[in-house]
Amino acid sequence: MASGWAQDGAVQDQIDSTVEDAVQRARQAISQGESAEFCHECGEAIPEARRQALPGVQHCIACQTTLDKKQQANAGYNRRGSKDSQLR
C-alpha cells in the first residue's frame, strides 16, 4: 500500500533498479577482446594462465588489485539519494 506521494510498488521498483544497476556495472567490468602480454600500469609480464582465464585482461594482479580498491572507494555515491539506507 502506498502512502503520501509514493506509488504502489515504489519500494520494489527501487530494489529492482538497484539490482539492475549492479548487474550493469558488473557487465561493464568484464573484460573482452585480446589480453595484453604486459601490464598497462607497471609493464610487468602478465602470466599466460591469467591471460587465458580472463580474456581481455590488461593489468597484472597487483595493479588490478590497486585499481579495484580505488573503484570501491569511489563507489559510495548513490545517485538515488540514499534509498538503500531507507530500505534497511
C-alpha positions, 0 to 999 in steps of 0.5 A: 500500500502506498502512502503520501506521494509514493506509488504502489510498488515504489519500494520494489521498483527501487530494489529492482533498479538497484539490482539492475544497476549492479548487474550493469556495472558488473557487465561493464567490468568484464573484460573482452577482446585480446589480453595484453602480454604486459601490464598497462600500469607497471609493464610487468609480464602478465602470466599466460594462465591469467591471460587465458582465464580472463580474456581481455585482461590488461593489468597484472594482479597487483595493479588490478588489485590497486585499481579495484580498491580505488573503484570501491572507494569511489563507489559510495555515491548513490545517485538515488539519494540514499534509498538503500539506507531507507530500505534497511 
